[in-house]
Amino acid sequence: MSRKILGLDIRNNAVSAVLINSSTKSARIEAYDSVLIPDQNEGESGLTIALETIVKKIDTSGCVCVASFPAELVTYRNIKVPFKNKKKIIQILPYELEPTLPFPVEDLIIDFHTIKISGNDDHTDIIAAGVEKSAVKTYLDVLTSFKIEPEILTISGYSTALLLTRSAGTPENLLFIDIEVDKATMFAVAGKRIFIIRSLPIFSTATSAVKSLGTGIQQTIASFKELFDIDFGPEEILLTGRGLEKFNFERALSQLLELPVKRIELFRETDIDIENYMASSWNHEKMDNALALALSEIKRTDGLNFHKGSFAGKALLDKHKNSLTKTGILAGVVLTLALLNFILNSYFMNRKIDRINHQITGIFKTTFPEVTKIVDPLQQMKVKIEEAKKSAFFSGKTTKQIRIVAVLKEISERIPAKADVELTRLIVGQGNVLISGNTDTFNSVDEIKSRIEQSELFQKVTITSTNKEKSGSRIRFKLKVTL
């Protein structure tokens, strides 16, 4: 018996789709297409317009869909948990992740990728991944409007990385990088297992793209030993993605890192016999990730899936309506008994709540002694914690969060070590940085301004004032740096 499987790879600027007819004996490509996402048109999203083009060419009715969305929308954390059971792990993940996230954990859908490391009997190493519910809902709403209900919704490039770990033709230790026009997602593979997932920015030119990728790769290799106590030495770097149509930097990246770098052709890496493959019209950079999504369903790979919770609930309700009705009646009986038990225990519980509230108030007074008016200590504490989190970040016009330490590092690197300059004051505001200091000459002020202005992190640098000190030996200056 055969079935149709649709691999749907959704990116920021394009959608690629591959439809495979799979049976026990073979897998046959029935159709494929890749469409650029146009700019929004009179309230209709660009993704909707692109999918309209795809469904005209590809018959998606009755197919099993495996879809992906841009990997940079997801936050990744490598953590250790003291459980092996998947249900227990997913239950404690929100509490483990909350202290490390700059936004409320209740606004996220969270899943995890298990890293199976031999000898770890007392804990489990995982890659925890969280994405905002609103982002997932946007993609699912558009797909539902075309009667496409994905069974799996994962991140771009992930299915390809999983297939590479199962391929006999790839090294044990490698880096797989899925490259877009301005972003890249890196998967660090050791011993045929994915250990690290990272999203990296890519700058506009090939030279800066090589530099930024090289820095990200070197940082990942360096952090591997600290995270897992394993010496990680990739034997090869494999590349794919639409960004390779713009960047042709394999040779430069290979020279920088002293490692072999090559583009993959997924047909050569998989052991599935695929019929109807037309090499002349197949673009690996555009189509391989969509193909990998479809092949992952054939191979039954288990991994990150963000189609869960309230988004999967409606389909489940329709499918099991009768069973849920019977369950509801039984639940009513149980609820009645539980209510009787609640009445008996309510008095003791109220006393316990009073004690806990008193403890919360005491903790709040100890932690924030400057607050004199206490109305709701728990809510006030949450507000204080959120204020502390936000103080570690500021936002630019792109709405992307930039770490203050990144700004300080960039300014420090732009000022030459031998320059005769002393910075006396630095104020980081919302969208700008104010710098005060003194140096030897007016020309030095111009040179400092020019060097800082060359950074891609800053839009503009303005000299707001320069004047000589009374002694006449130093020039005081003030700069305004716009992010």
C-alpha positions in Angstrom: 0.0 0.0 0.0 1.4 3.4 -1.0 0.9 6.8 0.6 1.6 10.4 -0.4 4.0 12.4 1.8 4.5 16.2 1.4 7.7 17.8 2.6 7.0 21.6 3.0 10.0 23.8 3.8 8.9 27.3 4.7 11.6 30.1 4.9 11.4 33.8 5.3 11.6 34.5 1.6 10.6 31.2 -0.1 8.6 27.9 0.1 9.8 24.6 -1.3 7.6 21.5 -1.6 8.3 17.9 -2.5 5.6 15.3 -2.9 6.7 11.6 -2.6 4.6 8.5 -3.3 6.0 5.9 -0.9 5.5 2.2 -0.8 7.3 -0.7 0.8 9.4 -1.2 -2.2 10.3 2.3 -3.4 9.8 6.0 -3.1 8.8 8.1 -6.1 8.9 11.8 -6.5 5.5 12.8 -8.0 6.0 16.6 -8.0 8.1 19.4 -6.6 8.3 23.2 -6.7 10.0 26.2 -5.1 8.4 29.6 -5.0 9.7 32.9 -3.7 7.5 34.7 -1.1 6.4 38.1 -2.5 5.9 41.2 -0.4 2.6 41.5 1.5 -0.2 42.4 -1.0 -3.4 44.2 0.2 -3.7 42.3 3.5 -2.9 38.9 2.0 0.3 37.4 3.3 3.2 36.6 1.0 3.2 33.0 2.4 -0.5 32.6 1.3 0.3 33.8 -2.2 3.3 31.4 -2.5 1.2 28.4 -1.3 -1.5 29.2 -3.8 1.1 28.8 -6.5 2.3 25.5 -5.1 -1.1 23.9 -4.6 -1.9 24.7 -8.2 1.0 22.5 -9.3 1.0 19.9 -6.5 -2.0 17.9 -5.5 -1.8 18.0 -1.7 -5.1 16.3 -1.0 -4.9 13.1 1.2 -1.2 13.5 1.8 0.8 13.2 5.1 2.5 16.6 5.6 5.8 17.2 7.4 6.6 21.0 7.5 9.3 23.3 8.8 9.6 27.0 9.6 12.7 29.2 9.9 15.0 27.9 12.5 16.1 31.3 13.7 12.7 31.8 15.3 13.6 29.2 17.9 15.6 29.6 21.1 18.0 26.7 21.9 19.5 25.7 25.2 21.8 22.7 26.0 20.8 21.5 29.5 21.0 18.4 31.7 17.9 16.9 33.4 17.8 14.2 36.1 15.2 12.1 34.2 15.1 9.6 31.3 11.3 9.5 30.9 10.2 11.9 28.1 7.0 12.9 29.8 8.8 14.0 33.0 11.4 15.9 30.9 8.7 17.9 29.0 7.0 18.7 32.4 10.1 20.2 34.0 11.5 22.0 30.9 9.5 25.3 31.5 10.9 25.6 35.0 14.5 24.8 33.8 14.3 27.3 31.0 12.5 30.2 32.6 15.6 31.7 34.3 17.5 31.8 31.0 14.9 33.3 28.8 14.2 37.1 28.1 10.5 36.5 27.6 7.7 34.7 29.5 7.9 30.9 29.3 4.1 30.6 29.1 4.2 32.2 25.7 6.4 29.4 24.3 5.9 26.0 22.8 8.8 23.8 24.0 10.2 20.6 22.8 13.5 18.9 23.1 16.1 16.7 21.2 17.7 14.0 23.2 21.5 13.5 23.1 22.3 9.9 23.8 25.7 9.9 25.5 27.0 6.5 26.9 27.8 6.5 30.6 25.2 9.2 31.5 23.1 7.0 33.8 22.2 9.7 36.3 21.0 12.4 33.8 20.0 13.1 30.2 21.6 15.7 28.0 19.1 17.5 25.8 18.8 20.4 23.4 15.7 22.3 24.6 14.0 24.4 22.0 11.3 27.0 22.5 9.3 29.1 19.9 6.6 31.7 20.5 3.1 30.3 20.2 2.0 33.3 18.1 4.6 32.4 15.4 3.5 28.8 15.2 -0.1 29.8 15.1 0.5 32.1 12.1 2.1 29.3 10.1 -0.6 26.7 11.0 -3.4 29.1 10.3 -2.1 29.7 6.7 -1.6 26.0 6.1 -5.1 25.1 7.5 -6.6 27.6 5.0 -5.2 25.3 2.2 -6.5 22.1 4.1 -2.9 21.2 5.0 -2.6 19.8 8.5 1.1 18.9 9.2 1.6 15.9 11.5 5.1 17.3 12.2 6.1 21.0 12.4 9.9 21.3 12.9 12.7 23.7 12.2 14.4 24.2 8.9 17.5 22.1 8.3 16.8 19.7 11.2 15.5 16.8 9.1 18.5 17.1 6.8 20.8 17.0 9.7 19.1 13.9 11.1 19.4 12.1 7.8 23.1 13.0 7.6 23.7 11.3 11.0 22.2 8.1 9.6 24.1 8.2 6.3 27.0 5.8 6.0 28.7 8.2 3.6 29.2 11.0 6.1 31.9 11.3 8.8 31.3 10.6 12.5 32.1 14.2 13.4 31.0 17.1 11.2 29.3 20.5 11.1 26.2 20.8 8.9 25.2 24.4 8.1 22.0 25.5 6.5 22.6 28.9 4.9 20.0 31.5 4.1 20.7 35.0 2.6 21.2 36.7 6.0 21.2 33.8 8.5 22.5 30.3 9.0 21.7 27.4 11.3 24.5 25.2 12.4 24.2 21.6 13.6 27.3 20.1 15.4 27.4 16.3 15.0 29.7 14.1 17.1 29.6 10.3 16.9 26.6 10.5 14.4 24.6 12.5 17.0 23.4 16.1 17.0 24.9 17.8 20.1 24.4 21.6 19.4 22.0 23.7 17.3 22.9 27.4 16.8 21.4 30.2 14.7 24.0 32.6 13.4 23.7 36.0 11.5 25.4 36.3 8.1 26.5 39.7 6.8 25.8 41.0 3.3 29.2 40.3 1.6 31.0 37.1 1.1 34.0 38.2 3.0 32.1 39.3 6.1 29.9 36.1 5.7 33.0 33.9 5.9 34.3 35.9 8.9 31.0 35.7 10.8 30.6 32.0 10.0 34.2 31.2 10.9 33.9 32.9 14.2 30.6 31.1 15.0 32.2 27.7 14.1 35.3 28.4 16.2 33.2 29.4 19.2 31.0 26.3 18.9 34.0 24.0 18.8 35.6 25.7 21.8 32.3 25.4 23.8 31.9 21.7 23.0 34.5 20.6 25.6 33.0 22.8 28.3 29.4 21.6 27.7 30.1 17.8 27.3 33.7 17.2 28.4 34.3 15.8 24.9 37.1 16.9 22.5 35.2 17.7 19.3 37.1 17.9 16.1 34.9 18.1 13.0 36.3 16.1 10.0 34.2 18.0 7.4 31.8 20.9 7.0 28.7 20.3 4.9 26.6 23.1 3.4 23.2 23.6 1.9 20.5 26.3 1.6 19.4 29.1 -0.7 22.1 31.4 0.6 24.7 29.5 -1.4 23.2 31.0 -4.6 24.5 34.3 -3.3 27.7 33.2 -1.5 30.4 31.0 -3.1 32.8 30.9 -0.2 33.6 27.2 0.3 37.2 27.7 -0.6 37.7 30.8 1.7 35.9 29.1 4.6 38.0 26.0 4.1 41.2 28.0 4.2 40.1 30.0 7.3 39.3 26.8 9.3 41.7 24.4 7.7 38.9 21.9 7.1 37.3 20.4 4.0 34.0 22.3 3.1 31.5 21.1 0.5 27.9 21.4 -0.6 25.7 18.3 -0.1 23.6 16.5 -2.6 21.0 14.7 -0.5 20.3 12.0 -3.1 23.8 10.8 -2.7 23.6 10.8 1.1 20.4 8.8 1.6 20.0 5.0 1.2 16.4 5.3 0.0 16.0 4.4 -3.7 14.2 7.5 -5.2 12.6 7.2 -8.6 11.7 10.0 -11.0 14.7 12.1 -10.0 15.5 14.6 -12.8 19.0 15.9 -12.1 18.8 18.6 -14.8 15.9 20.4 -13.1 16.7 19.7 -9.5 18.3 22.5 -7.4 19.8 21.0 -4.3 20.1 24.3 -2.4 16.4 25.0 -2.9 14.9 21.5 -2.7 17.0 19.2 -0.5 15.5 20.4 2.8 12.0 19.8 1.6 13.0 16.4 0.3 14.6 15.6 3.7 11.3 16.5 5.5 9.4 13.9 3.3 12.1 11.3 3.8 12.1 11.8 7.5 8.5 10.5 7.6 9.5 7.4 5.5 12.4 6.7 7.9 10.2 7.6 11.0 12.8 9.8 12.5 11.9 11.1 16.0 12.8 14.7 16.9 11.7 18.2 17.4 8.0 18.7 16.7 6.2 22.0 17.6 2.7 20.9 16.4 1.4 20.1 19.8 -0.7 21.6 22.6 -3.7 23.8 21.7 -2.8 23.7 18.0 -3.2 19.9 17.8 -6.2 19.8 20.1 -8.9 20.5 17.6 -8.0 17.7 15.2 -7.7 15.3 18.2 -11.2 16.4 19.4 -12.9 15.7 16.1 -11.2 12.3 15.8 -12.1 11.0 19.3 -15.4 12.8 20.0 -17.4 9.7 21.1 -14.7 8.4 23.4 -14.3 11.8 24.9 -18.0 12.0 25.7 -17.9 8.8 27.6 -14.8 10.0 29.4 -16.6 13.2 30.3 -19.4 11.3 32.0 -16.9 9.3 34.1 -15.0 12.5 34.8 -18.3 14.0 36.2 -18.6 11.2 38.7 -15.0 11.6 39.7 -15.4 15.3 40.0 -18.4 14.9 42.4 -16.3 12.7 44.7 -13.4 15.1 44.5 -15.7 18.0 45.5 -16.7 16.2 48.6 -13.0 15.6 49.5 -12.3 19.3 48.7 -14.9 20.5 51.2 -13.4 18.3 53.9 -9.9 19.5 53.3 -10.6 23.2 52.5 -10.2 24.4 56.1 -6.7 22.9 56.4 -5.7 24.1 53.0 -6.7 27.7 53.8 -4.4 27.7 56.8 -1.6 26.4 54.7 -2.1 29.1 52.1 -2.0 31.7 54.8 1.4 30.4 55.9 2.7 30.3 52.3 1.5 33.9 51.7 3.3 35.0 54.8 6.5 33.3 53.6 6.2 35.0 50.2 5.8 38.4 51.8 8.9 37.8 53.9 11.0 36.7 50.9 9.9 39.8 49.0 10.8 42.2 51.9 14.2 40.6 52.2 14.9 40.6 48.4 13.5 44.1 47.6 13.8 46.2 50.9 13.4 49.4 48.9 9.7 48.6 48.2 7.6 49.9 51.1 4.1 49.4 49.7 3.4 45.7 49.3 0.0 44.8 47.7 0.6 41.6 45.8 4.2 40.4 46.7 4.2 37.6 44.1 3.1 39.8 41.2 5.4 42.6 42.3 8.3 40.2 42.4 7.6 39.0 38.9 7.6 42.7 37.7 10.9 43.3 39.4 12.4 40.2 37.8 11.2 41.2 34.4 12.7 44.7 34.9 16.0 43.0 35.8 15.9 40.9 32.6 15.1 43.8 30.4 18.0 45.8 31.8 20.4 43.3 30.3 19.1 44.1 26.8 18.2 47.1 24.6 16.3 47.0 21.2 17.3 48.6 18.0 14.9 49.6 15.2 14.9 46.2 13.8 13.1 45.0 17.0 16.0 42.5 17.5 17.5 42.4 21.0 21.2 43.4 21.2 23.3 42.6 24.3 24.9 45.6 25.9 28.1 43.5 26.3 28.2 43.1 22.4 28.1 46.9 22.0 30.9 47.4 24.5 33.0 44.7 22.8 32.4 46.3 19.4 33.4 49.8 20.6 36.5 48.4 22.4 37.7 46.5 19.3 37.2 49.6 17.1 39.4 51.8 19.2 43.1 51.0 18.5 45.0 49.7 21.6 47.8 52.2 21.0 45.4 55.2 20.8 46.0 57.9 23.4 42.4 58.0 24.5 40.6 57.8 27.9 36.9 57.0 28.0 35.3 58.7 31.1 31.7 57.9 30.6 29.5 55.6 28.6 25.7 55.6 28.7 23.6 52.9 26.9 20.1 54.2 26.1 17.2 53.0 24.0 18.6 52.9 20.5 21.8 54.9 21.1 25.1 55.0 23.1 26.6 58.2 24.5 30.4 58.2 24.9 32.5 60.8 26.7 36.3 60.9 27.0 39.5 62.8 26.2 42.4 62.3 23.8 45.4 64.1 22.5 44.2 65.9 19.3 41.1 66.8 17.4 42.3 64.4 14.6 42.2 61.6 17.1 38.5 62.3 17.8 37.8 62.1 14.1 39.7 58.9 13.8 37.8 57.3 16.7 34.5 58.4 15.2 35.5 57.0 11.8 36.5 53.6 13.2 33.4 53.1 15.3 31.2 54.1 12.3 32.7 51.3 10.3 30.9 48.7 12.4 27.9 47.0 10.9 26.3 47.1 14.4 25.9 50.9 14.3 24.0 53.1 11.9 25.6 56.5 12.6 28.2 58.2 14.9 27.9 61.9 15.6 30.5 64.2 17.4 28.2 66.2 19.7 31.0 68.3 21.3 34.8 68.8 21.3 36.8 71.3 23.3 40.3 71.8 24.9 40.8 71.3 28.6 42.0 74.4 30.6 45.5 72.9 30.7 45.4 72.9 26.9 47.1 69.4 26.7 43.9 67.3 26.2 40.8 67.4 24.0 37.5 66.5 25.6 34.9 65.0 23.3 31.4 63.5 23.3 30.0 61.0 20.7 26.5 59.8 20.0 26.3 56.3 18.5 23.0 55.4 16.8 22.3 51.6 16.7 
